[in-house]
Amino acid sequence: MGKNAQKSKLKRRLGLHPGPKMFYTGPMDSKAMDLVREAFHYQSRFAGSTMVFKIDFPVTGEPCFPSLMRDLALLARTGFKVVIVPGAKEWIDRVLSEYGIRSAWVSAGENGKHALRVTGEKAMPFVEMAAFHVATRFMTALSGSRSDSVIGSFVRARGLGVVAGRDMESTGRVEKILTGPIGKVLDLGLIPILPCIGWGPSGKPYNVPSDEIALAASAALGAVKLFIISIGKGLRAGVLKLPENVEIGENGRIIRLTPREAEAVLALNAGADAAPAELRLALAASRAGVERVHIIDGREEGAVLRELFSNLGAGVMVYADEYEAIRPLKTADIPDVLRIMEPLMRQGVLVRRGPQDIQEGKENFAVFDIDGKVHACGALIPWGEGQGEIAAVAVDPSYSDRGLGRRIVGFLINRASKAGLSRVFALTTKTLDWFEALGFKESAPESLPEARRKNYDGERKSKVYSLELSESPV
């Protein structure tokens, strides 16, 4: 394929051509070139990252489904770690109906906003059959795009027990996502597919909502993005009541929402048919630490690529505002900060600090606050000569798989840049690879500012890793 044909293909996949009969006949215009630049930027930024795609069953019947699978296969081949969670509700409904099995439903969740199927002993074999049939549809479509996938028992589950006075029988909830096996599959360049079935310790299968699996998998795998792909009504002005100052694009599409704005949208549309379940899942994922959640219309050609590789996107993004979660340290936070740091101080990963040390340097610290409780911390210590030290980075072990440390460091780098610093550095004996993954490079101790060199502990033999802020990927 010649260069012009390659450019034309790229433009068509990203939606710059209105139809297949238009062909590229000359140099790229500025709009197309800007799009290519954006695509390279985002590809560089997210390559190697894990992304979870929760795809509702009705999407599989849409004309765009094969091209959606081609796009996911393309992402997997170009260095992205793609995980698929297929929804199967509608197909399960159809299979149970064909065999004359009726489902009972129980209202669950906050204020009973979603319903759970009561999966009886008679229904469970058909639910399992339907779930794997749907998963196989995805495997077949990916195979047609020359991408291999694995349907596996990646979900450990337990029974829900009694909900609202009703025995839920074989309806379960996620107990654990088996990140080890999923990681091995991803390292082989394969796409793991997680059907809506989980298994108990004895091997008993449970029917687990795909929304719950997508949420748990995103958190456990440290996914940077969760895509929710459906053919719902969509999030648009005129369809939903919206709070003021929500960013609206063409055709009334909501472009992005903070978690606080998403909460407001749900509150304004409570009890209305227009209130989308996708937004509730997106908000839950954001609260669980997923940085970016994208709600995509599965009927729109190339929507995933445009959402991923362009600033304007093609769907609705719910994004965690770092300033809502990361804040300055308060004196009342010091016991929590010491609790989080203590295991790392015992291991020699962090220099030992006491309450007085933290109090005296309080203005340098930032903490990651989730629902009023501190789960991570870090400090930016200025040393003069345009340099600052990133220190005391620690994460609550129960939140270690949510990328909080990386987000704290990104926040501190941003703080350093705003303060006019030209370079940040970290001294470490144990976390060399982690800082390298964030873009830091090993430097000589002589590169430290003079004030810090005087405090350098030669016996500790810490290595210096630095980042020029002009080269920062954050």
N, C-alpha and C positions, 0 to 999 in steps of 0.2 A: 504494500500500500504506500503510495507517495505521500509527501508531507502535506500537500493540500488536502488530500483525502483524509489523512489522520486528523487534521484540524477541523475539517467538516464533521467528521464523526464525533469528535469531542464536543463541538458546538451543539450537535443534535442531541447527544446524551444529556447535556446540561440544559437543554430546553431553549437554546437561543434561536433555533429555527422553528417557525410555527408549524411546519409540516414536512413530510418526507420528500416532497417534490422540490424543495428549495435546496440549492447546492452552493457551496462556497466557490466563488469565482475570482477572488482577489485577495489582497492583503487583509489581515484582521483589522477591524475597526477598534477604537479605544475601548468600547464596552467589552468586546470579546477578549482583548488582551488583559484588561483588568480582571476578568473572570479567570483566565488562565493563571494570572499571578496569585489570585486568591486560592485557587485550587492547589498550587504548589505550596503556598503558606500552610494551609490546613493539612495537607498530606504530610508535610514535614513535622508539623506540630503533633499530630495524632498517630502517626505510623507506629506500630507496635503496641498501641493501646487496645484495651478490650472494650467492645461495644456489644450491648445486648439488644436484640431485635424481638420485641413481642408483637406477633403478627396475628390478627384475628382471622378466624377461619373464612369468613366471606370474601376476604381478599384473594383467596386461592381461586375463586371463580371469576375474577376480573380479567379482562384482556391484558392488563399491565402486569399480571403476576409473573409470567415468564421473564419479562425484562427486569422486574424487581429482583428475581433470583439471580439473573445475570449480573446485576449491579452488586449484590452481596458477594457473589463469587469473585467479581473483580476486586472488591475491597480485600477479600481474604488473600488473593494472589499478590496484592501489592503491599502486604505487610500489616494489615489490620487483623485483629483477633475478633472474629465474628462468632457470636453465640445466638442461636435462634430458639425462641420459646413460642411454639405454635398454640394459638387458641383453638379449642375444639368444641366449644359449647353447642353450636348449631348442628354440627355433625353428630354429636352425641344425642341431641334431641331427636334427630331423624332416625338414628339407629334404634333407639329405645322405642320410638313410636312404631317402627316397622315390626318390632317383636312384641308389641302390645304392652310395654312396660311404662307406667306413668311415674313421673318424678314428682315428689313433694319438695317444696322449697321453704326455707326458713330465713327470715330477715336477720341479718347480722351486721356487724361493724358499727361504726359510730352512728347513732340515731337510726339504726336499721337501714342504712343507705344502700346496701347491696344484699343480694339473696344468695344463699348457698343451697346447692342441690343435696338432698338426702339420698345417698347412694346405698341402696339396700344390697343384700347378699345376692339376690337374683339379678340385679342390674349391673353389678361390678364387672363381670366378665365382658359384657357388651360395651361398657364404658372403656375398659382397657383396650378392647379391639378397636373401637372408634378412635381413641387417642393415638394409637400407633398407626392406624390407617392415615390419619391426618399428617403425622410426622413423616410417613413414607412419601406423601405428596411432595413435601419439601425436599426430601432426599432425592427424589426422582428429578425434580426441577433443577436442583443444583448439579446433579450428574449430567443433565443436558447442557449445562454451562461449563462442563469440564472441571467441576469442583467436587471433591470428595467430602463426605460428611459421615457422622457417626450418631446413631440414635442409641442412647445409653441410659443405664439406671444411675443417673447422677444426683438423684434427690432422695434423701432419707426423710421419712415422714412418720407421723404418729396420728392416731385417730383424734378427731375433735371431741369425741365424747358426746355429752348432752348440751345442746344449745337451745335456749328459749323453751326448755322443757321437752325437746325432741332429741331422741337418740339419732346421731348423725351416721351411725353404722360405719360404712367404709369411706366416708368423706374425711379427709385428713388435712393436715397443715404441714408446712415445711419444718422439719427439725434441723436439717443440715444440708447444705449444698456441698457435694464432694468436689472441692476445688482441685485436689491433687489429680484425679483422673481427667477432669476437664482441662487442666493445664497441660497434661501430657498430650491430649488430643490436639490442643491448639498449637503446641510446639511442633507437631508433625505437619502443620499447615492444613489441618482438617477443620471442619465446622461442626461443633457439637450441637445436637438438637435435643432439647429437653421437653418431652411430652408431658401432659398434665397428669402424670402418674408418679407417685412416690412409694417407696418401700419401707416397711417397718423392719426392726431388727430381726424378726423371724422370717422375713421375706414376704409378708402380707402386703398386697398392693392397696394403695389408697388413691382415691380421686382427689386431686389437689388443684385448686383454681390456678389457671395459668398466670393470672395477674400476680398472685402471691409468689409463684416460682420466679417470674421475671424480676420482681422486686428483690427477693432473697438472693438470686443469682447476681444481680447488679451490685448489691452491697458486698457479697462474699468475694466476688472476683475483682472488686475495685474498679468496676467499669467507669470509664470517663463519660460515657453516654448511654442512655437508654432510649431506643426508638420505639414508639407505640404506633403501630400502623393499623389503621382500621378504615372502614368506609362509613363512619358516623356522620352526623350533621356538620361537624367541624366547629371550630371556635371562631365565630365571626360576629362582628358588630351587626346589629339588626336581628340576629338569632338569639343572642344572649344579652342580658342586662350587664353592663360593664361599669366598673368604677372609673373615675376621671383619670386622665393622663395615661391610659393604656395605649401602647404603641400599635397603631393600625396601619396596615398596608393596603395595596390595591384589592378591590373587591371585598373590602371589609375584613380581610384576614387579620387576626391578631398575630403580631410578629413575635413578641416575647412577653413573658410575665415573670416577675419575681415570685417566690413562694407566698409572700404577703398578698400580692395582687391576685394570685391563684385562689387563695383562701377567700378573698373578697368576691371574686367571680362566683365561686361555689355558694357563698352565703347569699348573694343577690339572686341566685337562681335556684335556691333550695326548694325542693318539691316540684320543680318544673321539669317537664319532659326534656327541655332543652339542655339541662345540666348534664354535661358529658361525663361518663364513667372514666374516660381516658384522662381527664383532668385530675380526678381524684387519685388515680394511679400515679400520675406525674408528680403531684404534690407529695404523696407518700414517699416516692423515690428521692425527691429532693431533700425531704426531711431525713432520709436514711443516708445521706451523704453523696448521692450521685450529682455530679456538678452540673450536667446538662441533660435535660430530658426533652425529647422532640416528639411532638404529636403530628403524624403524617397521614395524609389522605392516600390510601392505597390504590385509588383509581387514577392517580396523577402520574404520568410518565416521568421517570427520572427524578422524582421528588426527593428521594433519599440523598442522591448525589448533590442536588442543588442545596439541600438543607445542610449537608456536611461541608461542602466546598465553597460556599459563597456566604457573604455577610448577610444578604437579604433573606436567604433561605427560601423554603417553600412550605413550611409548616409553622407550628407554634413551638417556641422554645420556652421551657420553664427552667430557669437557671438560678443557682444558689448565689445570692449576692454575698460576697465574702464579708462585706462590712456589716451584714446582719448576723453573721456567725462568728467572725473574728473581731475581737475588741481589745482595748487596753486592759492590762491586769489591774484588779482592785486588791486592796489589802485583804479583804475577805476571801480572795481566791488563793492566797499563799498556801494554806494547808493542802488544798487540792493539787496545786502545782508541785509541792514537795512529794505528795503521794505518787504522782505520775512519774516524777523524776527519780524517786528512790531506787527502783530496780536497776535503772541504768547507771546510777551513781555507784551502787554496789558492784556492778559488773565492770566498772572503770570506763564505761562508754562516755559518761559525762563527768566533768569536774564536780567535786562535792561542793554544794552550796547549802547554807542554812537559812532560816527565816530572815535573819538580819541582812544577809547578802541580797536576798531577793527584794526585801523592802527597800534597801538603798538603791537598787537598780530598777525599781518598779517601772519607771517611765520607759525603759528599754524593752519591756516584755509585752507580748501579745498572747492572748489565749483563745482557743476555739471553744465557743459556748454552744452547746446543744440543749435546748429546753432548760436553760438556766443552770446547767452543770458544765464544769470545765473538763474537756476530754483531751486537750493537747495544748502545748505551750511552746514558746520560742522567744528568743531575744535578739535584738539588733543593737550591738554595742559600738558606738562611734569611737574611733581611735585617732582622729585627725588625719591629715594628708589625703583627704578625700576617700578614706577607707572605713569600712565598718565590719564588725565580726558577727556572723550568725552563730549563736550559741544556745545552749540549754534547750535544744529541740527534743521534745519527748511527747509520746502519745500513749493514752490509756490503752493497755493491752487488749481490752475487749473491743476497741475501735481500731485496731492496728491494720485491718484490711480495707479501710475506707479512704485511704489517701490523705488523712488529715495532716500528717507531717509535711508532705509535699505542698499542701495548700498553705500551711503556716509559713514555710520557707518562701513560697511565691509572694505571700503578703509582705514578708519582711524585705524581700528584694524590691518590691514595689515601693515600700516605705523609704528604702535607701535611695532609690532613684528620685523620688519626690523631694528628698532632703538634699539633693545635689551631689550625692556621693558618686564616685566613678568606678568603685570596685568594692566587692564584698568578699569575705573569706571565711573559712571555717577550719578549725583545728580538730582533727579526728584521729583516733587509733583503731576504730572498729568499723566505721561506716563509709569506707572509701568508695565502694561501688555505688552506694546510694547517692552520694554527692556527684559522682561522675555521671550518673543517669540524669541528674538535674542540670547538667551542662558545666559543672565546675571542673577545673583542670588543676593537676598537681603543680605546686609552686614551691620555690625554695623558701626556707624560713627568713632568709635575708630580704625577701620581698615584703615582709610585714612592716607596718609603720613603726617608727622608732619606739614610740611609747609601748607598743605591744611586744616588741622584741625584748624589752627590759623585763617583761613579765612571762616570757616564754619559758616553760618548764622543760629543760633539756633532758631530765631523767624520764619524763613521760614519753618523749620521742614522738610527739604528735606530728602527723603529716599535715601540711598546709594545702588546702584546696581553695582556689579562688575563682571568681567570676567577674569578668569585665562587664559592667552594666550595659554597655553598648551591644554586647553579644548575648544578652539575656534572652532566653526563649520564652520567658513569662510575659 
